[in-house]
């Protein structure tokens, strides 16, 4: 028992270990940049080893929690003034233990993958330092014991996201993307900050359980209106809306694909965007007693899931297609939280983290192989219209991508089936309308994912088709030319990706793509294992996951036996979700594998719906008109008021002072005769005035 207690006493090392790696390597880059940048392999091994140690530590804690060890919390007083006290520390419970394992395993595999993907990138060491700092921030968020400390690490995660999305900052799209992500998240974070302050004002605490209990009591006795409590809770929910890319603050996620692919896997599939769902789970003691907030959460998630899926069906960039898929799956998780399916939402968070990280890393492997043929232009290397037939050249990537595709489509027995089916079952019991939205989204998901798989790995290879290349470049230049003002950089310069391979410098390209090195394929194979098996922890007839993860304060009885399990209900719900997924797959096969149905002909028949999906529901254009152009017009009007009224009044006061001063200069001449003349004139004027009246 002593060794177990020691394990928990040193749990704070889990976020500190990657922080040490980032600090040492980062200090070397700042102080001895050129020398440190040359220590590529030592720096990578150092950082990966520290993350491996954190991962081993996380598994030990997870196993201890699984065996029934009581939650552990260590606190210290951070600040105090009179009766006001702020405590910091760390907490280890079932939710924290689960998230520690998910974050460290995905981060560890992504770091291994990075060695192959970024092998020839000049920023190799800097990239590892950023990865380590981000992992530390996310792990710190996971073990935070109160809402205030969550907010501190929440902002650190946002800062790391800014650095990583804009890693290739010399490319304008990447620089714009990181700024867009930063500004959009600041909107949500400002709401989160207001909500935190409001809840502290009402309850006097930052502790999740205490806030929930006090807020519920205050609403029940009438000392705090339910509407005010709902406003505070919704403001807090704005933080997860931005971080987990929920409508209407989702617009940053697809643009964030401008960062290197390992970042897309780590931040935008498994960890950072999952932080929003994690915070909703932590805030569950507050949210679950406010029906209005739960309804807002549920409908926000459902709408986001549907919108993300409908946009993904027309995307040609493989990474942006996966980005909208992530947005849609996060919507499922948020919807689950809103309908009260706490464990189902977290179960899907875990399964999705593994198979979506594998899908993103698989897309990076595809891009790596395509760059050997088309060069380092992301417009060409990431466009599925230039792919096809890659299964023959990249068998490991193709097989693992297919496993991820089957998992996300909810095909049994893959992990996504069990988690998504549990969400749909819980949603049907709570709100059949939302179930219909989730059910339709499941079919759309199956369609666009197999569209992606067939377009990339099946058929014939199209990468050497010069006609398609020219069309893509022309469309790109036209699009960028329309968005760039006069005197801007040459659009062609803006499309160049930061090189992480050296064959482009010599102009030698292969005629066929190639399989990625072992450092990239090993993480794919490793992630394929949980993508297939981890769902078995949450089967409805033996739900070990729900027994381990359940809402705070809720007592979960022993696992339901197979004899007591309602097989007819399971067959109905699971059968309906598999059936709609099968329909989506069949349609995808007809359109993109057998070519029986022409996608272009269908798009021509429904141009409005096609363009609505292709242009992402025109949300970016609406925001540009309302917020970007609107703020510029407002700024011009304010400037006009400043120049004409504010400056005008000041300038007029100065002019009056100047004129009167000049006039008085001639009157105040020191001659007594002149002053007597003025007095005489004034008296004469008064006499004449009185005579007239």
Buried (B, 14 or more C-beta within 10 A) or exposed (E): EEEBEEBBEEBBBBBBBBBBBBBBBBEBBEEEEEEBBEBBEEBBEBBBBBBBBBBEBBBBBBEBBBEEBEEBBBEEEEEEEEEEEEBBBBBBBBBBBBBBBBBBBBBBBBBBBBBBBBBEBEBBBBBBBBBBBBBBBBBBBBBBBBBBBBBBBBBBBBBBBBBBBBBBEEBBBBBBBBBBBBEBBBBBBBBBBBBBEBBBEBBEBBBBEBBBBBBBEBBEEEEBEBEBBBBBBBBBBBBBBBBBBBBBBBBBBBBBBBBBBBBBBBBBBBBBBBBBBBBBBBBBBBBBBBEBBBBBBBBBBBBBBBBBBBBBBBBBBBBBBBBBBBBBBBBBBBBBBBBBBBBBBBBBBBBBBBBBBBBBBBBBBBBBBBBBBBBBBBBBBBBBBBBBBBBEBBEBBBBBBBBBBBBBBBBBEBBBBBBBBBBBBBBBBBBEEBBBBBBBBBBBBBBBBBBBBBBBBBBEBBBBBEEBBEEBBEEBBEEBEEEBEEEEEEBEEBBBBBBBBEBBEEEEBBEBBEBBBEBBBBBBBBBBEBBBEBBEBBBBBBBEBBBBBBBBEEEEEEEBEEEEBEEEEBEEBBEBBBEBBBBBBEBBBBBBBEEEEEBEEEBEEEEEBBEBBBEBBEBBEEBEEEEEEEEEEEEEEEEEEEEEEEEEEEEEEEEEEEEEEEEEEEEEEEEEEEEEEEEEEEEEEEEEEEEEE
